[in-house]
């Protein structure tokens, strides 16, 4: 979204530097307008282009619990635990609406079919290196909406465990540094503010 900060950008050249599976790295040679009104020298920027994702904070109304997934994430293995807690999430396919992707992922990962999805926000994951955005939602469920086993897709080598924590337990895990995933932290902080504003 271009607002009052938007200035001129001249793309001199753009090419695919790397492509494998869902990952594509674009290389761009460009100049951009600086705050003093002058154009910058030509620079090279790399962008990890893997599309967008959707995530949802799922609240089970019958027992005041939030749904989390626990699974192995190779990218977190060398610097951290490897297995981390996250809210359910997945990739938005080309041409797919984020809400449709989210509903699909909730069935695949935790086995729940949700009714309404409330859009919380959309944000860039790491704007210095990737164009990926996360569409963040909130959904309320009851046990009756659990229609599938969940656990992820075998063909995608997923092995996902669903865990439920009370809101207080989840907020405590956030404060204790037990939740390391950015989208999950943002979702929990949103819920915390929502509850504080109701008091």
Buried (B, 14 or more C-beta within 10 A) or exposed (E): EEEEEEEEEEEEEEEEEEEEEEEBBBBBBBBBBEEEEEEEEEEEEEBBBBBBBBBBBBBBEEEEBBBBBEBBBEEBEEEEEEEBBBBBBBBBEEEBEBBEBBBBBBBBBBBBEBEEBEEBEEEEBEEEEBBBBBBBBBBBBEEEBBEEEBBBEEEEEBEBBBEBBEBEEBBEBBEEEEBBBBBBEBBBEBBBEEEEEEE
